[in-house]
Amino acid sequence: MTITNPPTADHVHGDGAATHHLLDSPVPRLSVSDLVPDGYKALLGVETYARRNVERSLYELIKLRASYVNGCAYCIDMHTRDALEQGESERRLFGVAAWHESPFFTRRERAAFALTDAVTRLDHGGVPDDVWDAVRSEFTDQEIANLLIAIGMINLWNRIAVPSHTLPADV
């Protein structure tokens, strides 16, 4: 039996396009902030608003949760490090991935996670009534509006970082 090496990032298709092997680390494709700085600054303006209007620990937790759902390594790294710097426990951060079964979160945080999951996945029919009712029992309408902006922004950041292969800082 002959074992061959799988194709690498250097493997080239007939059309001349290089492929990226599943086991190779991603290579950055482009920098949105460098290519369209005005658009990037506009996004930062909304991000700044969200950061100022959602309680800081909850803000990092929902950012982390959406980034797990979307598979965004850059944002998972950023929001984990930011939360640790603010004193969040490693145990709670590890629990975000399985918040349904984790005993480390308050009812308010659990409601925010449920909303984050529903908005991030946005299945047909949108946010289920039971999720909305749970959120309404824990947050004011203004707080919900600010949560929706924060959740929307992390989903936008994820949808920029994942396809452009934005790498975590210090890599």
Residue pairs with C-beta under 8 A, 6 or more apart in sequence:
6 21
6 22
6 23
7 19
7 21
8 21
8 24
9 18
9 19
9 20
9 21
9 24
9 27
10 18
11 18
11 19
11 21
12 18
12 19
13 19
20 26
20 27
26 165
26 167
27 165
28 164
28 165
28 166
28 167
29 163
29 164
29 165
30 164
31 164
31 166
32 39
32 40
32 160
32 164
33 40
43 153
43 156
43 157
46 149
46 153
47 153
47 157
49 149
50 59
50 146
50 149
50 150
50 153
51 59
51 150
53 146
53 149
53 150
54 62
54 143
54 146
54 147
54 150
56 86
57 83
57 86
57 88
58 108
58 109
58 112
59 150
60 79
60 82
60 83
60 86
60 88
61 83
61 88
61 92
61 96
61 105
61 109
61 112
61 113
62 112
62 113
62 116
62 147
62 150
62 151
62 154
63 75
63 79
63 150
63 154
64 75
64 76
64 79
64 80
64 83
64 93
64 96
65 96
65 99
65 113
65 116
65 117
65 120
66 75
66 116
66 119
66 120
66 151
66 154
66 155
66 158
67 75
67 76
67 79
67 154
67 158
68 76
68 96
68 97
69 116
69 117
69 120
69 121
70 120
70 155
70 158
70 159
70 162
71 162
72 157
72 158
72 161
72 162
73 167
73 168
74 161
74 166
74 167
74 168
75 154
75 157
75 158
75 161
77 168
77 169
78 168
78 169
80 93
83 93
84 90
84 93
89 104
91 104
92 102
92 104
92 105
95 102
95 104
95 105
96 102
96 113
99 105
99 109
99 110
99 113
105 113
107 138
108 138
108 139
110 134
111 131
111 134
111 135
111 137
111 138
111 139
112 135
112 138
112 139
112 147
114 131
114 134
114 135
115 127
115 131
115 132
115 135
115 144
115 147
115 148
115 151
116 151
118 126
118 127
118 128
118 131
119 127
119 148
119 151
119 152
119 155
120 151
120 155
135 144
135 147
136 144
139 147
160 166
